[in-house]
Amino acid sequence: MRHSDLIFSNEFPAPARLGQELLLIYDKILLKKSPAFRQWSRSFPLQYAVSAGEDLKAVENFPRHIGALVQLCEKVSTRHLTLVVVGGGSVGDFGGFVASILKRGVGLVHIPSTWLAALDSSHGGKTALNVGSVKNQIGTFYPADKIVMVRSLLLAQPEARAFEGFGELLKIAWIQGGSLWRDLAQEKNVSSPMLWKYLEAGVAAKYKVVKKDPEEKTGWRHILNLGHTVGHLLEVLHQLPHGISVNYGLDFSLRWSWERGLMSSSQYEKIMRAPVSQYLLSAGRDHLLSRQKKDLNEFSRLLLSDKKKTKAQTLRFIFLQSPGRCVIQEVTVEEVIKEMVRQQEAALHEL
């Protein structure tokens, strides 16, 4: 798998630094939200604007997009073509997939416009489309040639977006452990400047995992799904932002790791007492884990469609022994449902 060059910049890079013949794919909302982007985008003769969101990744919508893009590129040299993709996770997934199949693969540059994309989805080479309500069922591994982190673009986001990005930063800090977690654990506020402070270290921690299993052949890369099994479920059922859902999923995984005996009580208490842990979200406390039979049946259906499924009724679940030590275990869907009920009941008893 090719290596992505990481570039950290205060402002947008000169287009000439990105490739010879460029096609800009971007989230159209940036034209309204970022005057700097609007000015910079005028340098690209070839452009394709999209609306971010899961509809962009829907496989049934893809033929229309790829048809328009092929027509747009019909007079461009395949050998020199580079797609410059500017947007959040859904735009990055879409643009990366296009780059991987257009003319059997063309150059790719990611410029993430959200903290979620900057911390996670732009890195590691995964591209994806959705099938029905099930996320990321079709995709490729296609790392970008360059990933450009533009500080002015990222810090221009509303502060609410910073809290969404926090879920992915916390995830990689728990996976990495060491100084990344020790430093993050002491943070008392979640903000855009705080995320920029940890961005380079957080991205480096993700690449440390990806390097060991670039195309998910050995199973090691599955630890990057910490918090995502239940997180994805809550994202679909409650239409929550991805980073918020991951935050809930991390809390769920932490509590189950302790309940299952994989994490000691002293380690659990140490994490929960860390200043930054005040920003953990509890799905039980917020009544997102139902005990109703009809809801539990829907939970089961979504879990059974999860791409991390190993057998008919079994999933790979990522547990945490301590920051820096994750454990991958196969669990049944029934076990996940039972733990969801347990955590909901425990939260009700705490009221």
Phi, psi and omega per residue, in radians:
M1 nan 2.354 -3.111
R2 -1.225 2.753 -3.104
H3 -1.674 2.374 3.095
S4 -1.552 2.307 3.023
D5 -1.403 2.235 3.126
L6 -1.734 2.253 -3.129
I7 -2.199 2.174 3.084
F8 -1.867 2.151 -3.007
S9 -2.435 2.562 3.074
N10 -1.280 -0.550 -3.076
E11 -2.300 3.042 3.110
F12 -1.109 2.439 -3.138
P13 -1.323 2.725 3.036
A14 -1.102 2.289 -3.125
P15 -0.905 -0.597 -3.121
A16 -1.051 -0.396 3.118
R17 -1.359 -0.192 -2.999
L18 -1.744 -0.303 -3.133
G19 2.749 3.080 -3.084
Q20 -1.485 -0.945 3.107
E21 -2.062 2.075 -2.932
L22 -2.031 2.431 2.969
L23 -2.096 2.081 -3.122
L24 -1.587 2.091 2.987
I25 -1.920 2.166 -3.010
Y26 -2.560 2.748 3.038
D27 -1.286 2.066 -3.027
K28 -1.090 -0.350 3.141
I29 -1.148 -0.376 -3.131
L30 -1.130 -0.455 3.103
L31 -1.092 -0.558 3.121
K32 -1.531 -0.653 -2.980
K33 -1.498 -0.423 -3.018
S34 -2.305 1.730 3.064
P35 -1.010 -0.617 3.134
A36 -1.113 -0.720 3.100
F37 -1.153 -0.755 -3.117
R38 -0.993 -0.755 3.124
Q39 -1.177 -0.781 -3.102
W40 -1.129 -0.674 -3.061
S41 -1.143 -0.369 -3.129
R42 -1.151 -0.230 3.139
S43 -1.393 -0.083 -3.051
F44 -1.869 1.933 3.095
P45 -1.117 -0.591 -3.137
L46 -1.819 2.117 -3.099
Q47 -2.449 2.622 3.052
Y48 -2.491 1.936 -3.118
A49 -1.582 2.444 3.137
V50 -2.320 2.826 3.028
S51 -1.744 2.141 -3.116
A52 -1.147 2.718 3.103
G53 2.287 3.024 -3.061
E54 -1.195 -0.416 3.075
D55 -1.090 -0.575 3.109
L56 -1.089 -0.580 -3.102
K57 -1.579 -0.028 -3.098
A58 -1.184 2.227 -3.047
V59 -1.075 -0.515 -3.116
E60 -1.239 -0.356 3.115
N61 -1.586 -0.201 -3.000
F62 -1.149 -0.689 -3.133
P63 -0.965 -0.669 3.117
R64 -1.113 -0.771 -3.131
H65 -1.138 -0.850 -3.053
I66 -1.184 -0.566 3.079
G67 -1.086 -0.770 3.131
A68 -1.164 -0.669 -3.116
L69 -1.220 -0.692 3.097
V70 -1.077 -0.761 3.118
Q71 -1.103 -0.676 -3.135
L72 -1.126 -0.559 -3.044
C73 -1.742 0.149 -2.969
E74 -1.087 -0.415 -3.125
K75 -1.864 0.247 -3.095
V76 -1.761 2.470 3.089
S77 -1.183 2.163 3.122
T78 -1.030 -0.712 -3.040
R79 -1.125 -0.502 -3.054
H80 -1.867 0.008 -3.041
L81 -1.359 2.337 3.035
T82 -2.285 2.287 3.032
L83 -1.569 2.193 3.063
V84 -1.833 1.962 -3.000
V85 -1.899 2.056 -3.094
V86 -2.088 2.039 -3.138
G87 2.879 -2.958 3.114
G88 -1.544 -2.769 -3.008
G89 -1.069 -0.785 -3.104
S90 -1.168 -0.676 3.109
V91 -1.176 -0.704 3.101
G92 -1.122 -0.747 3.102
D93 -1.074 -0.783 3.139
F94 -1.143 -0.903 -3.108
G95 -1.097 -0.668 3.101
G96 -1.131 -0.704 3.111
F97 -1.135 -0.749 3.098
V98 -1.022 -0.836 -3.125
A99 -1.046 -0.602 -3.077
S100 -1.282 -0.396 -3.088
I101 -2.005 -0.364 -3.113
L102 -1.140 2.123 -3.129
K103 0.900 0.634 -3.137
R104 1.102 0.436 3.040
G105 1.983 2.105 3.125
V106 -2.222 3.044 3.137
G107 -1.097 2.689 -3.069
L108 -2.490 2.255 3.011
V109 -2.198 2.240 3.045
H110 -1.788 2.333 2.947
I111 -2.188 1.612 -3.070
P112 -1.168 2.422 3.140
S113 -1.888 -0.041 3.102
T114 -2.200 2.759 3.127
W115 -1.135 -0.637 3.115
L116 -1.038 -0.800 3.140
A117 -1.188 -0.693 -3.111
A118 -1.151 -0.645 -3.099
L119 -1.488 -0.467 -2.940
D120 -2.398 -1.181 -2.853
S121 -1.225 -0.382 3.124
S122 -1.277 -0.272 -2.986
H123 -1.910 2.547 3.045
G124 1.759 -0.162 2.969
G125 1.488 0.059 -3.136
K126 -1.369 2.340 2.972
T127 -2.126 2.798 -3.043
A128 -2.865 2.606 2.902
L129 -2.174 2.770 3.135
N130 -1.757 2.627 3.043
V131 -2.086 1.960 -3.071
G132 1.098 -2.323 3.136
S133 -1.579 0.021 -3.071
V134 -1.677 2.147 -3.036
K135 -1.370 2.547 2.878
N136 1.011 0.758 -3.123
Q137 -1.530 -0.351 3.117
I138 -2.173 2.347 3.137
G139 -3.111 -3.133 3.137
T140 -2.418 2.922 2.933
F141 -1.782 2.006 -3.054
Y142 -2.647 1.456 -3.117
P143 -1.094 2.549 3.079
A144 -1.227 2.646 3.017
D145 -1.208 -0.695 3.114
K146 -2.408 2.555 2.986
I147 -2.229 2.073 -3.044
V148 -1.897 2.076 3.074
M149 -1.637 1.923 -3.110
V150 -1.747 1.917 -3.041
R151 -1.033 -0.799 -3.094
S152 -1.099 -0.607 3.124
L153 -1.221 -0.787 -3.093
L154 -1.209 -0.700 -3.119
L155 -1.334 -0.161 3.095
A156 -1.409 -0.136 3.138
Q157 -1.221 2.671 2.998
P158 -1.036 2.602 -3.102
E159 -1.065 -0.413 3.090
A160 -1.063 -0.569 3.120
R161 -1.191 -0.498 3.102
A162 -1.134 -0.706 3.126
F163 -1.151 -0.582 3.070
E164 -1.154 -0.707 3.113
G165 -1.182 -0.458 -3.119
F166 -1.004 -0.629 -3.122
G167 -1.012 -0.755 3.139
E168 -1.267 -0.601 3.089
L169 -1.145 -0.766 3.116
L170 -1.085 -0.717 3.127
K171 -0.999 -0.892 -3.071
I172 -1.234 -0.500 3.079
A173 -1.177 -0.690 3.073
W174 -1.160 -0.674 3.129
I175 -1.184 -0.758 -3.089
Q176 -1.317 -0.744 -3.044
G177 1.186 -2.601 3.062
G178 1.011 -2.578 -3.051
S179 -1.171 -0.519 3.133
L180 -1.060 -0.847 3.120
W181 -1.230 -0.735 -3.107
R182 -1.033 -0.734 3.139
D183 -1.248 -0.808 -3.131
L184 -1.094 -0.647 -3.094
A185 -1.000 -0.479 -3.068
Q186 -1.573 -0.059 -3.136
E187 -1.225 2.372 -3.106
K188 -1.814 -0.165 -3.137
N189 -2.440 2.468 3.038
V190 -1.768 2.148 -3.098
S191 -2.675 2.939 3.096
S192 -1.074 -0.807 3.091
P193 -1.028 -0.624 3.107
M194 -1.128 -0.726 3.134
L195 -1.152 -0.726 3.096
W196 -1.068 -0.652 3.114
K197 -0.998 -0.685 -3.080
Y198 -1.753 0.014 -3.013
L199 -1.043 -0.878 -3.074
E200 -1.106 -0.757 3.135
A201 -1.171 -0.669 3.120
G202 -1.135 -0.742 3.116
V203 -1.153 -0.728 3.115
A204 -1.055 -0.658 3.120
A205 -1.138 -0.680 3.095
K206 -1.128 -0.772 -3.135
Y207 -1.119 -0.500 3.085
K208 -1.077 -0.667 3.085
V209 -1.290 -0.833 -3.084
V210 -1.031 -0.683 -3.101
K211 -1.036 -0.561 -3.128
K212 -1.336 -0.359 -3.057
D213 -2.699 1.167 -2.962
P214 -1.062 -0.539 -3.111
E215 -2.110 0.468 3.078
E216 0.987 0.764 3.133
K217 -1.577 -0.614 -3.073
T218 -1.615 -0.320 -3.105
G219 1.697 -0.234 -3.095
W220 -1.102 -0.637 -3.080
R221 -1.126 -0.273 3.132
H222 -1.072 -0.345 3.135
I223 -1.117 -0.339 3.080
L224 -1.210 -0.144 3.072
N225 -1.558 0.178 3.053
L226 -0.915 2.171 3.130
G227 1.467 -0.103 -2.999
H228 -1.593 -0.427 -3.101
T229 -1.068 -0.990 3.095
V230 -1.315 -0.549 3.120
G231 -1.025 -0.844 3.125
H232 -1.085 -0.660 3.134
L233 -1.080 -0.826 3.135
L234 -1.170 -0.583 3.112
E235 -1.072 -0.751 -3.127
V236 -1.269 -0.817 -3.033
L237 -1.225 -0.636 -3.027
H238 -1.968 0.122 3.135
Q239 0.897 0.804 3.131
L240 -1.555 2.650 2.996
P241 -1.035 2.598 -3.056
H242 -0.992 -0.821 -3.085
G243 -1.130 -0.614 3.064
I244 -1.158 -0.736 3.136
S245 -1.105 -0.729 3.108
V246 -1.107 -0.687 3.090
N247 -1.002 -0.855 3.070
Y248 -1.029 -0.741 -3.129
G249 -1.127 -0.607 3.109
L250 -1.151 -0.759 3.099
D251 -1.083 -0.734 3.102
F252 -1.050 -0.808 -3.118
S253 -1.124 -0.702 3.117
L254 -1.059 -0.835 -3.113
R255 -1.151 -0.663 3.140
W256 -1.252 -0.617 3.106
S257 -1.049 -0.711 3.109
W258 -1.241 -0.805 -3.139
E259 -1.064 -0.608 -3.097
R260 -1.396 -0.148 3.119
G261 1.491 0.188 3.121
L262 -1.474 -0.387 3.105
M263 -2.089 2.366 3.137
S264 -1.253 2.746 3.117
S265 -1.094 -0.660 -3.132
S266 -1.149 -0.673 3.115
Q267 -1.189 -0.727 3.117
Y268 -1.050 -0.817 -3.131
E269 -1.147 -0.626 3.134
K270 -1.094 -0.760 3.117
I271 -1.156 -0.781 -3.077
M272 -1.167 -0.452 -3.141
R273 -1.487 -0.217 -3.134
A274 -1.060 2.404 -3.111
P275 -0.894 -0.723 -3.074
V276 -1.199 -0.351 -3.092
S277 -1.239 -0.153 3.031
Q278 -1.120 -0.282 -3.137
Y279 -1.666 0.080 3.005
L280 -1.226 2.438 3.122
L281 -1.836 2.327 -3.120
S282 -1.815 2.049 3.139
A283 -1.161 -0.598 3.096
G284 -1.163 -0.833 -3.131
R285 -1.079 -0.605 -3.110
D286 -1.619 0.207 3.017
H287 1.039 0.694 3.087
L288 -1.687 -0.146 3.126
L289 -1.894 1.786 -3.041
S290 -1.412 2.745 2.994
R291 -1.890 0.048 -3.128
Q292 -1.320 2.441 -3.050
K293 -1.035 -0.729 -3.108
K294 -1.132 -0.635 3.106
D295 -1.235 -0.706 3.135
L296 -1.143 -0.594 3.078
N297 -1.134 -0.662 3.100
E298 -1.211 -0.686 3.041
F299 -0.985 -0.810 -3.109
S300 -1.089 -0.741 -3.131
R301 -1.051 -0.794 -3.123
L302 -1.187 -0.674 3.100
L303 -1.119 -0.643 -3.141
L304 -1.219 -0.374 3.115
S305 -1.608 -0.024 -3.079
D306 -1.122 2.400 -3.094
K307 -1.210 -0.214 3.105
K308 -1.538 0.137 3.129
K309 -1.113 2.397 3.126
T310 -1.836 -0.692 3.095
K311 -2.338 -3.079 -3.043
A312 -0.953 -0.727 -3.076
Q313 -2.149 0.348 -3.019
T314 -2.184 2.452 3.119
L315 -2.163 2.685 2.908
R316 -1.470 2.169 3.130
F317 -2.109 2.417 -3.101
I318 -1.736 2.072 3.087
F319 -1.845 2.811 -3.127
L320 -2.080 2.077 3.027
Q321 -1.425 -0.731 3.087
S322 -2.919 2.804 3.091
P323 -0.968 2.156 -3.067
G324 1.726 -0.117 -3.128
R325 -2.354 1.749 3.081
C326 -1.807 2.692 3.114
V327 -2.250 2.249 3.067
I328 -1.732 2.118 3.104
Q329 -2.262 2.587 3.006
E330 -1.460 2.258 3.116
V331 -2.256 2.693 3.097
T332 -1.471 2.756 3.067
V333 -1.050 -0.655 3.131
E334 -1.065 -0.686 3.118
E335 -1.128 -0.700 3.120
V336 -1.109 -0.782 -3.138
I337 -1.088 -0.746 3.128
K338 -1.074 -0.697 3.134
E339 -1.212 -0.599 3.078
M340 -1.096 -0.772 3.116
V341 -1.112 -0.754 -3.132
R342 -1.043 -0.793 -3.109
Q343 -1.184 -0.612 3.102
Q344 -1.166 -0.748 3.139
E345 -1.162 -0.686 3.114
A346 -1.088 -0.702 3.131
A347 -1.160 -0.661 3.113
L348 -1.145 -0.632 3.139
H349 -1.254 -0.405 3.137
E350 -1.344 -0.315 -3.093
L351 -1.224 nan nan
